[in-house]
Amino acid sequence: MEKTFTMIWFDPDPKKTFAKKLSEGITHYRSKYALEPISCLINSAAYAALVQEQNLPQDTAQLIVDGLTVQGRRDVLKYDLYISNNGTQ
């Protein structure tokens, strides 16, 4: 049974796109844990902006970005990405 690791990736750089932040976080996660992440939680406001950026309906519950399931949550801070190898964070 594989252990579950959730890493908080903090990136406040307003010039980076979400895709760039996620890509850097995934690269670090793979390097640090030698595991493949499958999910990412982000701030609900950041998620709403991402959904709008992708021209999707506002009630979209989750997105797949770079192979990760991305969901918005109110309890995640603005610049944090919770990257995990567990789909039920």
C-alpha positions as CSV (number, residue, x, y, z in Angstrom):
1,M,0.0,0.0,0.0
2,E,1.4,3.4,-1.0
3,K,1.7,6.1,1.6
4,T,-0.2,9.3,1.1
5,F,1.8,12.5,0.9
6,T,0.2,16.0,0.6
7,M,2.6,18.9,-0.1
8,I,1.7,22.5,0.2
9,W,3.2,24.5,-2.6
10,F,3.3,28.3,-1.9
11,D,3.7,30.6,-4.9
12,P,2.6,34.3,-4.5
13,D,4.1,35.5,-7.9
14,P,1.3,37.3,-9.7
15,K,3.2,37.2,-13.0
16,K,3.1,33.4,-13.2
17,T,0.1,31.6,-14.7
18,F,-1.6,28.9,-12.6
19,A,-0.3,26.3,-15.1
20,K,3.3,27.4,-14.4
21,K,2.8,27.3,-10.7
22,L,1.2,23.9,-10.9
23,S,4.0,22.6,-13.2
24,E,6.7,23.8,-10.8
25,G,4.8,22.3,-7.8
26,I,4.4,18.9,-9.6
27,T,8.1,18.9,-10.5
28,H,9.1,19.5,-6.9
29,Y,6.6,16.9,-5.6
30,R,8.0,14.2,-8.0
31,S,11.5,15.1,-7.0
32,K,10.9,15.1,-3.2
33,Y,8.6,12.1,-2.9
34,A,9.4,10.0,-6.0
35,L,5.6,9.6,-6.4
36,E,3.1,10.7,-9.0
37,P,0.6,13.3,-7.8
38,I,-3.0,12.9,-8.8
39,S,-4.9,15.8,-7.2
40,C,-4.5,19.4,-6.3
41,L,-6.7,21.7,-4.1
42,I,-6.6,25.4,-4.6
43,N,-8.4,28.4,-3.1
44,S,-12.0,28.7,-4.3
45,A,-11.5,32.2,-5.7
46,A,-8.4,31.1,-7.6
47,Y,-10.4,28.1,-8.9
48,A,-13.3,30.3,-10.0
49,A,-10.8,32.5,-11.9
50,L,-9.3,29.4,-13.5
51,V,-12.7,28.1,-14.6
52,Q,-13.5,31.5,-16.1
53,E,-10.0,31.6,-17.8
54,Q,-10.9,28.3,-19.5
55,N,-14.3,29.5,-20.5
56,L,-16.1,26.8,-18.6
57,P,-19.4,27.0,-16.7
58,Q,-19.1,28.5,-13.2
59,D,-20.6,25.3,-11.6
60,T,-17.7,23.1,-12.9
61,A,-16.9,21.0,-9.9
62,Q,-13.4,20.0,-10.9
63,L,-10.9,20.3,-13.7
64,I,-8.1,18.1,-15.1
65,V,-4.9,20.1,-15.5
66,D,-1.6,18.4,-16.4
67,G,-3.2,15.1,-15.5
68,L,-4.2,16.2,-12.0
69,T,-7.7,16.6,-10.7
70,V,-8.0,20.3,-9.5
71,Q,-10.7,21.4,-7.1
72,G,-11.4,24.7,-5.3
73,R,-11.8,24.8,-1.5
74,R,-12.6,27.8,0.8
75,D,-10.2,26.5,3.4
76,V,-7.1,26.7,1.2
77,L,-5.2,29.9,1.4
78,K,-4.9,32.2,-1.6
79,Y,-1.4,31.3,-2.8
80,D,-1.3,27.6,-1.7
81,L,-1.6,24.5,-3.9
82,Y,-2.2,21.2,-2.0
83,I,-0.6,18.6,-4.2
84,S,-1.2,15.0,-3.3
85,N,-1.0,11.4,-4.5
86,N,-4.3,10.8,-2.9
87,G,-7.5,11.7,-4.6
88,T,-9.6,12.3,-1.4
89,Q,-7.7,15.0,0.4
